[in-house]
Amino acid sequence: MSAPAASDAELIAAHNNGDPHAFSELFRRHRDRLWAVALRTTRDPDEAADALQDAMISAFRNSASFRAESRVTTWLHRIVVNACLDRIRRRQARPTVPFPENGPEPAAPRDSIADQDTRMAVQDALAELPEEQHAPIVLVDVHGYSVSEAARLLGIADGTVKSRCARGRAKLAKTLGHLRNPSADANVPDDAMVMRRREGR
């Protein structure tokens, strides 16, 4: 009868005690989920791969900082998300829209062009948010994490996530207000026109 598999916490402890295989086993166990987190956060396979590598190097070197108050998976996820956010911060100055995997379409329909313009406007607006608001908004509104999940990943309180999201959403609503009805102003007569119509001019 084989021995039961070591728990995540036991693998961390073994790694800290010099076991050369423990961390590899821990990474193998959670690799797929961590990759999904990285891809979900960066939305770019190349960035996700680099962020995951950065995160695992950081976790390997700083495993002694793990505290048993949280689960190992939560600790690893937080490191991965932080590595992804670091990469997002570095590319904020030059936000780009990746081509579709099959390459750019030769003649995109008008609706597709409008959708791409909207995505670019949203990306630009997100890039203008302060980082303390950007990270919670990306996690909660863009990638669908719950408030409590985002709080755990960012190492802050649930209420802090809520307040930062609220402030970020208010700024986005102001910046992106023109997307709601871009032609609305064109259909609204100015005061002078209204007065002339009332006077029969």
N, C-alpha and C positions, 0 to 999 in steps of 0.2 A: 504494500500500500504506500503510495507516494505521500510525501509530506505536503501539508496545505501550503498554498502559495502565500508568500509574504504580503502583508498589507502595504499600502502606499507609505504610511508613516514608518513602517519597519524598513522599507527600501531606502527612504531618506536617511534614517539612522545608520543603516549599513553603509551607505555612501559616505556619510560623514565620518564613519569609522575606518574608511579606507578600502571598502569593497569595490574593486574595479568594474564590476558588472552590474551593480545595483541601479545606478542611474540609467544605464542603457535599458534595463528591464522596465523601469518606471516610464521612460519615454516611449518604449514600444507599446506599453499598455495603454497609453493615452494619446498616442500620436495622431490618430484619426480625428479625435474630438478637438485636439489643439489646432490641427490644421484647419478644421472647419471654422473654429473661432477666428483664426488669423484671416482666412479668406473672406469670412463674413464681415470682418471689420475693415479690411483694406479694399475689398472688391477688386483685387488685382493679384493674379496668381504669383507673379514675380515678386511683388512687394510682400505678399503673404509668406512666401518661402524664405525671403531674407529676414522678415520679422520673426518668424518661427525659429530660425537659426540663432538670431540675436538673443531671443528669449531663452532658448535652451542653454546657451553659453552662460547667460546671466544666472539662470537657475542652478546650473552645475557649480558655478563659482560661489554662489551666495546661499547655498542650501542650508548653511548653519543659521540663516536668518528665519527659517521656517519655524513658526510657532504652532503648537498643536491646537490652539484655540479655533483654527479653521481647518477645513479639509485640505489635503494635498492638492486635489484637483482645483479647488478655489484659488489656492496660492499660485498654481501653475497658470490658470486662466488669467489671473490678474497680471502676471509677468508678460504673458503673450499679448494681452490687450495693450498694456503700456508700451511694449515694443512696437506694436502697430501704430499707436497714436504718435509715438516719436517719429515714425516715418511719415505719417500724415502731416505732422507739423512741418517737417523739413520740405515737403513738396507744396505747402500751402501758397508759397510765394508764386508758384507757377502751376496752378491747377490745370490738369489736362483731362481730356475725355478719351479713353481708349477706344480704338477701333473695334468693331465686332470681331469675334474669333475667326470668322470666315473672310475677313477683309472688308473694306468699305464697299457699300453697294454703289453701282455706277450711277443710278438715278433714283434717289430716294423720293418717295411720295411727299407731298407737302406736309401731311400730318406728321411724318417721321422727322422732317426737318424742324417742325415746330416743337416736337417732343425733345429733340436734341438741344434746341435753344433753351427750352425750359430746364433741362437737366444741367446745362452749363450755368444758367442763372442761379439755380439752387446751389450748385457747387461753389460758385463765386461768393454767394451770400454766406454759406457755411464757413468758407475760408476767412471771412471778415469777422466772425465771432471771436471774442476772447477765448483762449484755450479752456478756461474753467467752465465755459458754457458749451464750447464746441464738443468736448469729449462726451458729456452726458447726452447731448442732442444726437450725436452720431450713434451712440449705443442704444438709446431708447427709441428715438423716432425713425432713424434710418435702418437700424439692424434688428429692431424688435425685442431687445432685452427688456425685462421688467425693471421697474424702479429699484427693487431690492437687489436684483442681479447686477445692475449697473453700479449700485452703491458698493456691493462687495468687490467688484472688479476694480473700481477706482479707489477703494479704501476710504470712502466718505459715508456720511449718514444718509439714510433714505430722504430725509427732509431737505438735505443739501442738494441732492440730485433733483428733487421736485422744484426747488426754488431756482436752481440754475437753468433747468429746462424751461421754466416759465419765462425767465428773463430772456433766454435765447430765442424762444418762440416769438416773443413780442418784437424782438429786433428783426427776426426773419419776416414776420408779418408786415412790418413797415418797409423792409427792403424789397420784398417780393409782392407788394400789394398790386403792382401793375399787371401781374400775371392773372389776377382774378377776372378782370374785364378790361383788356388793354385799349379797347375802342370806346370805352364808356364816355370819356371826356369829349370825344368828337361828336357825340349825340346830345350833349347838354348845351343849350344855348346860353350865351353870356347874358349878364343883367341888361346890357344896353339893348340887345336883340329882343328880350322879353318886353321891355318898356315900349319899344317901337311897335311891337305887335299889339300890345294893349291899347296904344294910341291910334291904331289903324294906319300906321305909316308903311 
